[in-house]
């Protein structure tokens, strides 16, 4: 599959998860309001994840070993968690049942900070996979030239 297409599909899938979870927890009107307020973060997190997936797909084309898979999974999970934090404080009604009141309060209070953490993980993942792709491409070019 084309790495750019794979990255674009991953970006769309992450946004679909965001919209589905927020809508399930808080309804469509709330989801639209949250997206309007935080669209820059949501799009940046989704795009960062999409770029990582595209870089990873290209790296897999160059190499047979998929070493950075764990990092991409970690940053993707962080991106999703940061986007879902938009609605986490509305889970307070169910939190006593789940025993997670402190976690919900933390997520609600530090929502923007969680976005920034997700963006930092995205940047780290892009840098790591990008560096591996650069090195693998350079090494592959040397092998082909020899």
C-alpha positions, 0 to 999 in steps of 0.5 A: 500500500502507498505510505501516504494513503496509509497515513491518510487513512490512519489520520481519518481512523483516529479522527473517527475514534475521537468523534465516536467516543465523544459522541457516545459519551456526551452526544453530538452537540457536545462533540461539535462544540469540543471540536470547535474549541480544540480543533487545532490540537485534534487535527495536529494530533491526528496529522502527527499520527498519520505522518508517523504511520506513513513514515513507518509504512515507508520504512517497512518498504525499505526494511524487512524489520519493523523496529519502531512499531512499539514507538508508533503504537505508544505515540498513537495511543497517547494521541488518542488519549489526549483527544479523548481527554476533551470529554473525560470530565463528563465521565464523572457521573460514572466515575464513582462506579468505575472508581476513577474520579481522580483520573477524570478530574486530572484529565479535565483539569489538565486537558490542554497540557495532555494535548501538548504531551500528545504532540510531544510524543508525536514529534518524538515518534516522527523524529525517531521513525524519520531518522530510522527511515533516513538511515535505512534509505541511505544504507539501501542506496549504498548497497544498491550502488555496490 
